[in-house]
Amino acid sequence: MLISIAISIVLVLYTICIIIASILSKKARLWVKGRWGQFDKLKKTFKDNERPIWVHCASLGEYEQARPLIEKIKQDYPDISILVTFYSPSGYENRKNDPLPDHIFYLPQDTKNNSRRFLSIVQPRMAIFVKYEFWFNYIDQLDKRNIPFFYVCSIFRPNQYFFKIYGKWFAKQLRKCSFFFVQNEESKRLLGQIGIHQVEVCGDTRFDRVREIARQSYELDFVTQFKQNSKLIVAGSTWGPDEILLARLLHRIKGYKLIVAPHEISRKEEVLRFFAPYKTVCFSELDTLSTVGSDGGDSILGNNDVLVLDTIGLLSKVYKYGDVAYVGGAFRTGLHNILEAAVFGIPVFFGPKYSKFNEAVILVQEKGAFSIKNSREMAEIIHQFESDPQYYEQTCNICGGYVEANAGACDKICNYIFEQHNSSIINN
């Protein structure tokens, strides 16, 4: 009881801090504005006993994990609506107009009163939490209302508070979950140590998502016009330290061009400064280039060394054209999605902070991906690829084969949920 009260107090203080921060921070303003009048909007939306399936994601990355599940549910049960909630503005603002879910909202802050009001209005027939979203008031209310809820794509580690002496209360809350679908055997073992046995190792639904994208038939003419006869590095979700490394890398290797997609496109001017020594063009300028004429436009685009992808939604498709991929975040905030690149069977590079990302650890061990500390290390490996084409091809096959071998989590999860809980979910 005391812990529950303490958590609620912390969340109230956190909300106050965000409100204060919203004076200066655009992201904080979006967080506050998105939740303003939230319950009135929910009441207007859910008033006919709709009983949706509720899927909650922290942000954009978790939504990509949820997307294959949503697609399969919509395909198999078209009469059941899907509500997606986000905690972070980076998830909600980027996907608020996505036509796949029926409804998209911010998640009201996890207080006892908010969780009661939310569930009373929405009345979900089930809930799916993606990866790490442990909101204990919502967990408690779902349990009290006998609403089945599941965790998918979860990963647990020994240093998490659930497995410490002081974490007994939190472990007790987790035991209320209907079922856990985890990514690896260690997670299953750790949950077993705290009395949670409703667990299955199913892997990561992102494998299904990236495989689906890779199988789509599409052509991006602007990439082929930019690349021409050069080799191409595609760098995704980059931050400052990544871009500094890549700018230095281009001095060390010959015959390569670079497409760079910053994690936050609002940083475009900073990115352009990093690549000032090179002929650089932005995706947002391509329409202007095309007005030169078909031949002239192609020539102007092809004369550039760096293309900054200052748009959202194209990166996962651009990787298809790369000879080498670089994925950002592992110098700073944590590694971003490397599977989007690996699915196309190209070597993947990233910085040194990747130990919490299971797919990165495995691909480094199998020598399909490479953790590097500086541009010199990356240049040396690229030179090895050039001098030994068989080595390059072997590396490519490791990446592509790894993704293909680990796809299928979506089917496993959906089959279990709807087979075991069919009457309570579908017929309610």
C-alpha positions in Angstrom: 0.0 0.0 0.0 2.8 2.4 1.0 4.7 1.6 -2.2 1.6 2.3 -4.3 1.1 5.6 -2.6 4.8 6.5 -3.1 4.6 5.7 -6.8 1.6 7.9 -7.2 3.3 10.8 -5.4 6.4 10.4 -7.6 4.2 10.4 -10.8 2.4 13.6 -9.6 5.8 15.3 -9.0 7.0 14.1 -12.4 4.0 15.5 -14.0 4.5 18.9 -12.3 8.1 18.9 -13.5 7.0 18.2 -17.1 4.5 21.1 -16.9 7.3 23.4 -15.7 9.6 22.1 -18.4 7.0 22.7 -21.1 7.7 26.4 -20.8 11.0 25.8 -22.7 10.7 22.3 -24.1 8.7 21.5 -27.2 8.6 17.8 -26.4 7.3 18.5 -22.9 4.6 20.9 -24.3 3.4 18.1 -26.6 3.3 15.7 -23.6 1.1 18.1 -21.6 -1.0 19.4 -24.5 -1.7 15.8 -25.7 -3.2 14.9 -22.3 -5.2 18.0 -21.9 -9.0 17.1 -21.9 -8.0 13.5 -22.5 -10.9 11.9 -20.7 -13.5 14.1 -22.5 -12.1 12.9 -25.8 -12.2 9.3 -24.6 -15.8 9.6 -23.5 -16.8 11.0 -27.0 -15.0 8.1 -28.7 -16.0 5.1 -26.6 -19.7 5.4 -25.9 -21.3 2.4 -27.6 -19.8 -0.5 -25.7 -17.1 -0.9 -28.4 -14.8 -3.1 -26.2 -11.5 -2.6 -28.1 -8.3 -4.5 -27.8 -6.0 -2.0 -26.1 -2.3 -2.0 -27.2 0.1 0.3 -25.2 3.5 1.4 -26.5 6.0 3.7 -24.9 7.1 5.3 -28.1 7.8 4.8 -31.8 10.1 1.8 -31.5 7.6 -0.2 -29.4 4.9 0.6 -31.9 7.0 -1.0 -34.6 7.0 -4.1 -32.5 3.2 -3.9 -32.0 2.4 -3.2 -35.6 2.6 -6.9 -36.9 0.4 -8.0 -34.0 -2.2 -5.2 -34.8 -2.1 -6.2 -38.5 -2.8 -9.8 -37.7 -5.6 -9.1 -35.3 -7.2 -6.8 -37.8 -6.9 -9.4 -40.5 -8.3 -12.3 -38.3 -10.8 -10.3 -36.3 -11.9 -7.4 -38.5 -14.9 -6.6 -36.3 -12.8 -5.9 -33.2 -11.4 -2.4 -32.9 -7.9 -1.5 -31.8 -7.0 1.3 -29.4 -3.3 2.2 -29.3 -1.9 4.4 -26.6 1.5 6.1 -26.4 3.4 7.5 -23.4 5.9 9.5 -25.4 5.3 12.4 -27.8 7.8 10.9 -30.2 5.5 7.9 -30.6 2.2 9.7 -30.6 3.1 12.6 -32.8 4.6 10.4 -35.5 1.8 7.9 -35.6 -1.3 9.8 -34.6 -2.7 9.7 -38.1 -1.7 6.1 -38.8 -4.8 4.4 -40.4 -4.1 1.0 -39.0 -5.4 1.3 -35.5 -9.0 2.5 -35.0 -8.1 4.9 -32.2 -4.8 6.5 -31.0 -4.4 8.4 -27.7 -1.9 9.4 -25.2 -1.9 7.2 -22.1 -3.2 9.1 -19.1 -0.7 9.3 -16.3 -0.6 6.1 -14.1 -2.5 7.2 -11.0 -5.1 5.1 -9.3 -7.9 7.6 -10.3 -6.7 7.8 -13.9 -6.5 4.1 -14.4 -10.0 3.6 -13.0 -11.5 6.3 -15.2 -9.6 5.1 -18.3 -10.7 1.5 -18.0 -14.3 2.5 -17.1 -14.6 4.5 -20.3 -12.7 2.3 -22.7 -13.8 -1.1 -21.3 -11.1 -3.0 -23.2 -11.6 -6.7 -23.7 -7.9 -7.3 -23.3 -4.7 -5.3 -23.1 -1.2 -5.8 -24.6 1.8 -4.0 -23.2 4.9 -3.8 -25.4 8.3 -4.6 -23.9 8.9 -2.5 -20.7 5.7 -0.6 -19.9 5.1 -1.5 -16.3 2.4 0.8 -15.1 1.3 -0.7 -11.8 -2.0 1.1 -11.2 -3.2 0.0 -14.6 -2.0 -3.5 -13.9 -3.9 -3.5 -10.6 -7.1 -2.3 -12.2 -6.9 -4.7 -15.1 -6.5 -7.6 -12.6 -9.4 -6.4 -10.4 -11.7 -6.2 -13.4 -10.6 -9.7 -14.7 -9.4 -8.2 -18.0 -6.7 -10.4 -19.5 -3.4 -8.6 -20.2 -0.2 -9.6 -21.8 3.4 -8.5 -22.1 5.0 -9.0 -25.5 8.6 -8.7 -26.7 9.8 -8.3 -23.1 13.4 -8.6 -21.9 14.4 -9.0 -18.3 17.8 -8.7 -16.8 19.3 -9.6 -13.4 19.9 -6.0 -12.4 16.2 -5.0 -12.7 14.5 -4.1 -9.4 12.0 -7.0 -9.8 14.8 -9.4 -8.9 16.2 -7.5 -5.9 15.3 -7.9 -2.2 13.5 -4.5 -2.3 11.6 -5.5 -5.4 9.2 -8.0 -3.9 6.2 -5.7 -4.2 6.9 -5.1 -7.8 7.3 -8.8 -8.5 4.0 -9.4 -6.9 2.3 -7.0 -9.3 3.9 -8.7 -12.3 2.5 -12.0 -11.2 -1.0 -10.6 -12.0 -0.2 -10.6 -15.7 -2.0 -13.2 -17.8 1.0 -14.2 -19.9 4.5 -13.0 -20.8 6.0 -13.4 -24.3 9.7 -12.8 -23.8 12.6 -12.5 -26.2 15.1 -15.0 -24.7 15.6 -17.9 -22.3 17.3 -15.7 -19.6 14.1 -13.6 -19.3 12.1 -16.8 -18.8 14.5 -18.1 -16.2 14.5 -14.8 -14.2 10.7 -14.6 -14.2 10.6 -18.2 -12.9 12.8 -17.2 -10.0 10.1 -14.8 -8.7 7.3 -17.2 -9.2 6.1 -16.3 -12.7 5.7 -19.3 -14.9 3.1 -18.1 -17.4 6.0 -17.4 -19.8 6.9 -18.4 -23.3 10.0 -17.5 -25.4 8.7 -16.1 -28.6 11.3 -13.7 -29.8 10.8 -10.2 -31.1 7.9 -9.2 -33.5 10.3 -6.6 -35.1 11.7 -9.5 -37.1 8.3 -10.0 -38.7 7.9 -6.3 -39.3 11.2 -5.8 -41.0 10.8 -9.0 -43.1 7.4 -7.7 -44.3 9.0 -4.4 -45.4 11.8 -6.1 -47.1 9.4 -8.3 -49.1 7.5 -5.3 -50.4 8.1 -4.3 -54.1 9.1 -0.7 -54.4 11.7 1.6 -56.1 13.1 4.8 -54.7 14.3 6.6 -57.8 15.9 9.4 -55.8 18.2 6.9 -54.1 19.4 5.4 -57.4 19.9 8.9 -58.9 22.0 9.9 -55.9 24.0 6.7 -55.6 24.7 6.3 -59.3 27.8 4.0 -59.6 29.2 4.6 -56.1 28.9 2.4 -53.1 26.5 3.6 -50.5 26.5 3.8 -46.7 23.0 4.2 -45.2 23.2 5.7 -41.7 19.9 5.7 -39.7 18.8 7.2 -36.4 22.0 9.2 -35.9 23.0 11.6 -33.3 25.9 14.1 -33.1 28.7 11.6 -32.2 27.5 9.3 -35.0 27.6 12.1 -37.6 31.1 13.2 -36.5 32.3 9.6 -37.0 30.7 9.4 -40.4 32.1 12.7 -41.6 35.6 11.5 -40.7 34.9 8.1 -42.2 34.3 9.7 -45.7 37.8 11.1 -45.6 39.2 7.6 -45.0 37.4 5.6 -47.8 37.0 6.2 -51.5 34.1 5.5 -53.8 31.4 5.7 -51.2 28.4 8.1 -50.7 26.4 8.5 -47.6 22.7 8.8 -46.8 22.2 9.9 -43.2 18.8 10.0 -41.4 19.1 11.8 -38.1 17.0 10.5 -35.3 15.4 13.9 -34.8 15.0 15.8 -38.1 14.8 19.0 -36.1 18.6 18.7 -35.9 19.0 19.2 -39.6 21.0 22.4 -39.4 23.5 20.8 -37.0 23.8 17.7 -39.2 24.5 19.9 -42.2 27.4 21.6 -40.3 29.0 18.3 -39.6 29.0 17.5 -43.4 29.9 21.0 -44.5 33.2 19.8 -46.2 31.2 17.6 -48.6 28.6 18.3 -51.3 25.4 17.8 -49.4 21.8 17.9 -50.3 18.6 17.4 -48.2 15.6 15.2 -49.1 13.4 18.3 -48.8 15.3 19.9 -51.6 14.7 17.2 -54.2 11.6 18.8 -55.7 13.7 21.9 -56.4 16.4 19.8 -58.1 13.9 18.1 -60.3 12.8 21.4 -61.8 16.1 21.7 -63.6 14.9 19.0 -66.0 15.2 15.2 -66.1 18.8 15.1 -67.2 19.9 18.1 -65.3 18.1 17.1 -62.1 19.6 13.6 -62.1 23.0 15.1 -62.7 22.8 17.6 -59.9 21.6 15.0 -57.4 24.2 12.5 -58.4 27.0 15.1 -57.9 26.4 15.2 -54.2 28.4 13.1 -51.6 25.9 13.2 -48.8 22.1 13.1 -48.7 20.4 14.1 -45.5 17.0 12.3 -45.1 15.1 15.1 -43.3 11.8 13.2 -43.4 10.1 10.4 -41.5 9.0 7.0 -42.8 11.6 6.3 -45.6 14.6 5.0 -43.7 13.5 1.4 -43.5 13.1 1.3 -47.2 16.3 3.2 -48.0 18.4 0.5 -46.4 17.6 -1.7 -49.3 20.0 0.3 -51.5 22.9 0.3 -49.0 26.1 -1.6 -49.3 26.9 -1.0 -45.7 24.6 0.3 -42.9 25.4 2.3 -39.8 22.8 2.6 -37.0 23.1 5.4 -34.5 22.5 5.8 -30.8 25.2 3.5 -29.4 27.5 6.4 -28.4 24.8 8.2 -26.5 21.2 7.2 -25.8 21.3 3.5 -26.7 21.3 1.7 -30.0 18.4 2.1 -32.3 16.8 -0.6 -34.6 19.5 -2.5 -36.4 17.0 -5.1 -37.8 15.7 -2.7 -40.4 19.1 -2.8 -42.0 20.1 -6.4 -41.3 17.0 -7.8 -43.1 18.4 -6.6 -46.4 21.6 -8.7 -45.9 24.1 -5.9 -45.5 26.8 -5.5 -42.7 25.7 -3.3 -39.8 28.0 -1.0 -37.8 27.2 0.9 -34.6 29.0 2.3 -31.5 30.1 0.7 -28.3 26.9 0.9 -26.1 24.9 -2.1 -27.4 25.0 -4.7 -24.6 21.3 -4.2 -23.7 20.2 -5.1 -27.3 20.0 -8.8 -27.8 20.0 -8.7 -31.6 23.1 -6.6 -31.6 25.0 -8.9 -29.1 24.1 -11.9 -31.2 25.1 -10.4 -34.6 28.4 -9.1 -33.2 29.1 -12.6 -31.9 28.2 -14.1 -35.3 30.3 -11.5 -37.1 27.4 -10.0 -39.1 27.6 -6.7 -37.2 30.4 -4.6 -35.9 30.8 -2.4 -32.8 33.3 0.3 -33.5 34.7 3.2 -31.4 35.9 5.5 -34.2 36.0 6.1 -37.9 39.4 4.4 -38.3 38.0 1.0 -37.0 35.0 1.2 -39.4 37.3 2.2 -42.4 39.5 -0.8 -41.7 36.6 -3.3 -41.8 35.3 -1.7 -45.0 38.7 -2.0 -46.6 38.7 -5.7 -45.6 35.3 -6.1 -47.4 36.8 -4.5 -50.6 39.9 -6.7 -50.6 38.0 -9.9 -49.8 34.6 -10.0 -51.5 33.9 -13.5 -50.1 34.2 -12.1 -46.6 31.8 -9.3 -47.4 29.3 -11.8 -48.9 29.6 -14.1 -45.8 28.8 -11.1 -43.5 25.8 -10.2 -45.6 24.5 -13.7 -45.4 24.8 -13.8 -41.7 22.7 -10.7 -41.3 19.9 -11.7 -43.7 19.9 -15.3 -42.4 19.6 -14.1 -38.8 16.5 -12.1 -39.4 14.8 -14.9 -41.4 15.6 -17.5 -38.8 14.0 -15.4 -36.0 10.8 -14.3 -37.7 7.5 -15.8 -36.6 6.9 -14.3 -33.2 3.7 -12.6 -34.2 2.0 -15.9 -35.2 3.1 -17.6 -31.9 1.8 -14.8 -29.8 -1.5 -14.4 -31.6 -2.1 -18.1 -31.7 -1.6 -18.5 -28.0 -3.7 -15.4 -27.0 -6.7 -16.2 -29.1 -6.6 -20.0 -28.6 -6.3 -19.8 -24.8 -8.6 -16.8 -24.2 -10.9 -17.0 -27.2 -14.2 -17.0 -25.3 -13.3 -14.2 -22.9 -11.7 -12.0 -25.6 -13.7 -12.6 -28.8 -17.1 -13.3 -27.5 -17.3 -10.5 -24.9 
